[in-house]
Amino acid sequence: MSNLQEKITQLNDDYDVLNQKYTTGNCWKLSTTLQELEGDLREYIQEITKSEIEKVISKLENNTILDAEDIDYIKLWIVGDADYYVKMENNYNDWIEEMKRIVGEMNKEDFFTLDFKASSKLRAMSLDGIRVLGDIMFFLKQKERIKNFSESTQKIDPQERNLLIRLLKGKISSAKE
């Protein structure tokens, strides 16, 4: 827990530096701290729910039917990041509107008489569209992960049961998964 508190302090320090001067270096520093914090939080969640997951593994190994709480713990360990991200993300509709705006602006250009300025403007809009699509695709990928998990845990066959056992045991034994 103290490591998490140190990371939060580091996050705030890095953000203060960034907020004083927005540079790529300061952005990278904050990004690195956020990545480390995310990993530490994943490990912490696994640490505080390890005993519950061990019970779930035992149920899986003994072919015992899993209840909703068991599935929730498996979900937390496998797609919990995606589940909570999708629940809290509130910019998706903004990204859709921004993509619509970008394509609309691009279509205002006369593609038959492009000079270097218009071509450069279109190129910049293309880059902006790529960036926005990255956000949209990340969000949709997280939703897809949740959907795939839900579908695969509706009815767990022996093969899926063995896969879950190996996956969960692997996460217990590896601190960085």
N, C-alpha and C positions, 0 to 999 in steps of 0.2 A: 504493500500500500504506500509506503514512503517513496518508492520509486515513482509511483503515479503522481504523488504530490510534487515531487521534484520536476517531473515532466510538465505538469500544469504550470509551475513557476517558470520553467524554461519557455513554455508556449507563450505566456504573458510577456516575458522579457523580449522574446523574438518578435512578438507582435508590436510591442512598443517601439522597437527599433525600426521595424517596417513602416509603422504608422508615421514615424518622423521623416523617413525617406524611403520612398518606393523605388527600389532597385531590384534587378534580377537576383543579385547576390542575397539581398535580404529576403526576397521571396523564397529562394532555394533553402535558406536557413530555416525559415518557418515551415516550409514543406517537409524538410527532413525531420524536424521536431514533431510535426503532426503524424508522419509515418511511424516514427518510433513510438509515439503515444498510442496510436491505433494498435500496434503490435503488443505493447504492454497491456492495453485494455483487453485484447483478445486472450492473452495469457491469464490475466486476472479473472476474467469471466470463467475460463476453463478451470482455474484453480478453485474458485468458490462453488462451482457446480460439479466438480469431479466426482464426489461421492454419489450424486444422483445419476450421473452418466455411468458409473460403475454398476449401479443397480440395473440400469437399462441394458447394459451389455450382458449382465447375468440373465436377465429376462430373455434377451435375444438368443443367448447360448442354450437356454433351457426350453426354447420354443414356447415361451409364455406369451400370451397376448398382451400387446402394449396398450396402455390407456392413453388418453389425450395428453396427460401431463408428460408421459414418457416421450411421446412424439414431439411435444413442445421443447423438451430438453435436447432431443436430437436436432430439431430445427435450429435451436439456438447455436449449437456447435457447428452445424454444417452451413446454414444459410442465414444465421442470425444477423450478420452484418448487412446483408441485402434486405432482410425483413425490416430492420429498424431504419435503414436508409430510405426505403420506399415510403415508410410511414411518415418520416420527417421532412422529406424533400418537398419543397413548395415552389420550385421554379419551373417545373416541367411545362406548364401552360405558357409561361413567358418564353421559354425556348422555342416552343412551337410557333408562337407569334413572331418571334425574332427571325426564325427560318422563313416564315411567310413574307416578312418584310424584306429580307435579303433577296429572295428570289424575285419578289415584285420589283425591287430597285434594279436588279440585274436585267429584267425584261424591259425596262424603260430605255435601255441602250439600243442603239441601232447597230446590230451585229454586222451589217454590210458595209458600214463606213467607219469602222473603228480606227481612231488614231492612237498614238502611244498613251495619251492621257486617259482616254476612255478604256483602253486595254488595261492600263495600270489600276484604274478604279475597279474594273471587273475582277482583276486578279485579287485585289484587296478584299472585295466582297466574297470571292470564292474562299479565301483563307478564313474569313469570318464565318462563313457557312460551315466550313470544315470544323471549326472550333465549336460552334453551336451543336452540330450533329454529334460531336464527341460526347457532349453532355447528355443529349437525348439518347444516344445509343447506350451509354453507361446506365442510365435509369432503366431503359427497356431490358437490358441484360440482367439487371438485378431482379426485375419482375419475372423474367423468364426463369431465373434460378429458383425463385420461390415457387413458381408454378410447377416446374419439373420436380422439385422436392415433394410438393403436395401430392402430385400424381403418383410418384413412386412410393409414397408411404400410405396410400389408400389401402393397398393390399400387399403386404410384404411377403414375397415368395422366398423359398430357401436360399436362392442365389443372392437376392437383395439383402436378406438377413445376414449372410456371411460377409457381404460387402460392407454393410453397416458395422458389423463387429470389427472387421479389420480397420476400417476408417476411424472409428472412435478410439480403438486401442492405439492406433498410430498417432492420433492427436494427443492422447494421454502421454505417450512415451516421447513425443517430440515437442519441445518447448516452443518451437517457432512455426507451428502449423495452425 
